[in-house]
Amino acid sequence: MSQGLHVISQQQQQQDEEEDNEEDGIVGDSYYGDGDSFMEGDLDSEEEEVLDFTDPFSTEVKPRILLMGLRRSGKSSIQKVVFHKMSPNETLFLESTNKICREDVSNSSFVNFQIWDFPGQIDFFDPTFDYEMIFRGTGALIFVIDSQDDYMEALARLHLTVTSAYKVNPDINFEVFIHKVDGLSDDHKIETQRDIHQRANDDLTDAGLEKIHLSFYLTSIYDHSIFEAFSKVVQKLIPQLPTLENLLNIFISNSGIEKAFLFDVVSKIYIATDSTPVDMQTYELCCDMIDVVIDISCIYGLKGAGTPYDKESLAIIKLNNTTVLYLKEVTKFLALVCFVREESFERKGLIDYNFHCFRKAIQEVFEVRVKVLRSRKHLSQIRKSRITPNGTSRVPV
Ligand SMILES: Nc1nc2c(ncn2[C@@H]2O[C@H](COP(=O)(O)OP(=O)(O)OP(=O)(O)O)[C@@H](O)[C@H]2O)c(=O)[nH]1
C-alpha cells in the first residue's frame, strides 16, 4: 500500500521548527502544546475533588457517556478496544462486569469525558437504585444491542431505558449501537438496522414520545466501525465542534489539501474533520497511519522515559496513487492527519506555514475553554459557599 515511510528525524524537525519559529514567531516553546497539560495541571487536580454523581459542575467539565445494554452485548469490549488498545480477540476472555465501572477519559481536553459501563444484570429500575441522579448529568447514552442475538428483549430494555432517561434529562443524546455486525452479511446488516430502527421508533410513537431522537450505528470491534461510531458520539458532545470544523475548512482550502482529520491519538477517535464527506477507507487509512507512527516510535524512537507521541511527532507516507498522508502533532494528544495530492505537497512550505496558524488557532480555542471552565467553577464555588450546612442560603440570592 505505502511506497515509503518517511518519519522525519526529531532533530531535523526540531531544526525546522526553530527556523519556522524564528520567522513567524507564532509558537513559543514555553507555551507550545501545553494547552492540555496546562489544563490538566491547573484544573483536573482540583476537579477531581468535586467529581461525584451529584455535582452538576463535574458533569459540565466531563460530559458523561453511559454504556448500557443487555448482558454480554459487548459493552466492556467496546470500552477496552477503543480506549485501552485491547486487541478484539482478547475480549473473548473478558469477565462479566459485576459493578458499575467508571472510566475518566481525560487524555485530551477535547476528549474529556466519563464513561460508565453498567453491568448487564443490574436491575436498573430497582426503586433503591437512584437512576435519576445518574441520568441527570449524562451527555450521551449508548445502548448496545447484540445483532447476532435475538434482539426483542434488548429492544424492550432500550425503550424502558430511553423513556426513563428522557423524563429525567431530555437533553441526553440517545445512541444505539447495533453491535457485532461482523457476523452478518451486508444484506442482513441493512435489514437488521431497518428492523431495529423501525421497532424502536414504533415503540416510542406508541408511547407518544416520537420527539425522542435515536441515532443508529452498525458497529463491530473487529473493524473501524466502532471507532467511527464513537467519533460521532463524542463529536456531538464537543461544544467547539463548529469552530474546529471551520478552522479545518480554512486550513485545507488554503493549503491544497483534500481532507483533514483532527485525531485523538490515543483512542483514534477523530474529534473533527472538514466539511467534505468522510469515507470509511480514508478514515481507516488515517487510523492505520497513527498505528504505524506510534509503533515505529515505540520500537525505534523512544529515548529514556519519553513518550511515543510528542511535540516533534511528524510522519509522511506516500501512497502509490499519488496521494500523500501527512501527520503532524497539534497538541499533546491531538494530531492532524491530512490527505494531500502529490503535486500539492510540493508546496509543503505553504502547508507548514498554514499549519502553524491552524495550531495557534486551536490553542486559542483551548484557552477560551479553560477560561470558561474557570469562571464556571468560580461561580459554583461562590454558590456553594452561600449555602449553610442545613441547606439554607446565607445571603439572599
Ligand atoms: N463477534 C463479535 N463479538 C464481540 C464484539 N464485541 C464483543 N464481542 C464478544 O461478546 C462477548 C461479550 O462481551 P463483553 O464486552 O464482556 O460484554 P458486556 O456487555 O460487557 O457483558 P457484561 O459485563 O456481562 O454486561 C465477548 O466474548 C466479546 O468477545 C463484536 O463486535 N463482534
The ligand as a Gaussian input file, in Angstrom:
#p B3LYP/6-31G(d) Opt

LIG

0 1
 N      -18.276000     -11.072000      17.001000
 C      -18.157000     -10.093000      17.884000
 N      -18.086000     -10.372000      19.201000
 C      -17.975000      -9.331000      20.073000
 C      -17.965000      -7.984000      19.645000
 N      -17.869000      -7.197000      20.742000
 C      -17.842000      -8.007000      21.807000
 N      -17.907000      -9.307000      21.410000
 C      -17.881000     -10.506000      22.276000
 O      -19.021000     -10.500000      23.092000
 C      -18.735000     -11.126000      24.342000
 C      -19.253000     -10.302000      25.492000
 O      -18.551000      -9.089000      25.567000
 P      -18.463000      -8.179000      26.881000
 O      -17.733000      -6.967000      26.480000
 O      -17.962000      -8.948000      28.041000
 O      -19.998000      -7.855000      27.109000
 P      -20.644000      -6.933000      28.249000
 O      -21.820000      -6.292000      27.620000
 O      -19.621000      -6.043000      28.852000
 O      -21.132000      -8.030000      29.282000
 P      -21.484000      -7.850000      30.865000
 O      -20.226000      -7.450000      31.526000
 O      -21.941000      -9.217000      31.251000
 O      -22.563000      -6.835000      30.954000
 C      -17.218000     -11.317000      24.384000
 O      -16.953000     -12.689000      24.138000
 C      -16.704000     -10.477000      23.222000
 O      -15.552000     -11.036000      22.617000
 C      -18.041000      -7.734000      18.230000
 O      -18.019000      -6.607000      17.741000
 N      -18.149000      -8.822000      17.405000

